């Protein structure tokens, strides 16, 4: 299994937060963490716990797969499988 790209996830979280017009400080308060920790998550230096990721997905109105950038990974894998099956 491939490792998660924390920088990509952090940027995804930041973009989704900004689309909802939620400040970094307000998001940190909603999650019960410091603004510094939220900043570290968004730049890929830290990761949120599963519990906080579940809270975050509810706040941002998305799935865990979308939040962790797994949706596009799953789509890419499906395309590779189709190509391999076609070639067989």
C-alpha positions in Angstrom: 0.0 0.0 0.0 1.2 3.4 -0.9 1.8 6.0 1.8 -0.4 9.1 2.1 1.0 12.3 0.7 0.6 14.7 3.7 1.4 17.8 1.6 -1.2 17.0 -0.9 -3.8 16.2 1.8 -2.9 19.4 3.7 -3.4 21.5 0.6 -6.7 19.7 -0.1 -7.9 20.5 3.4 -6.8 24.1 3.1 -8.6 24.5 -0.3 -11.8 22.9 1.0 -11.6 25.0 4.2 -11.2 28.2 2.2 -14.1 27.2 -0.1 -16.3 27.1 2.9 -15.0 30.5 4.0 -13.7 29.2 7.3 -10.6 30.8 8.7 -7.8 28.6 9.9 -8.3 29.8 13.5 -12.0 29.0 13.3 -11.4 25.5 11.9 -8.9 24.9 14.7 -11.4 25.9 17.3 -14.1 23.7 15.8 -11.6 20.7 16.0 -10.3 21.6 19.4 -6.7 22.0 18.3 -4.3 25.0 18.2 -4.1 27.2 15.1 -0.4 26.2 14.9 -1.4 22.5 14.6 -3.9 23.3 12.0 -1.3 25.2 10.0 1.1 22.3 10.4 -1.6 20.0 9.0 -2.2 22.2 6.0 1.5 22.4 5.1 2.0 18.6 5.5 4.1 18.7 8.7 1.4 17.0 10.8 -1.6 14.8 10.4 -4.9 14.8 12.2 -6.1 11.8 14.2 -8.8 9.6 12.7 -11.3 11.1 15.1 -10.5 14.6 14.0 -10.5 13.6 10.3 -14.1 12.3 10.8 -15.1 15.6 12.4 -13.4 17.5 9.6 -15.1 15.6 6.8 -18.4 16.4 8.4 -17.5 20.1 8.6 -16.3 20.3 5.1 -19.1 18.1 3.6 -16.9 15.5 1.9 -15.9 11.9 2.3 -12.7 10.5 3.9 -11.6 9.4 0.5 -12.0 12.9 -0.9 -10.3 14.4 2.1 -7.3 12.1 1.9 -7.1 12.4 -1.9 -7.9 8.7 -2.2 -10.8 9.3 -4.6 -8.4 10.2 -7.4 -6.1 7.4 -6.5 -8.9 4.9 -6.7 -9.9 6.3 -10.1 -6.3 6.0 -11.4 -6.1 2.4 -10.1 -9.3 1.5 -11.9 -8.0 2.9 -15.1 -4.8 0.9 -14.8 -6.7 -2.3 -14.2 -8.9 -1.7 -17.3 -5.8 -1.1 -19.4 -4.1 -4.3 -18.1 -7.3 -6.3 -18.7 -7.6 -4.9 -22.2 -4.0 -5.9 -22.9 -4.5 -9.5 -21.6 
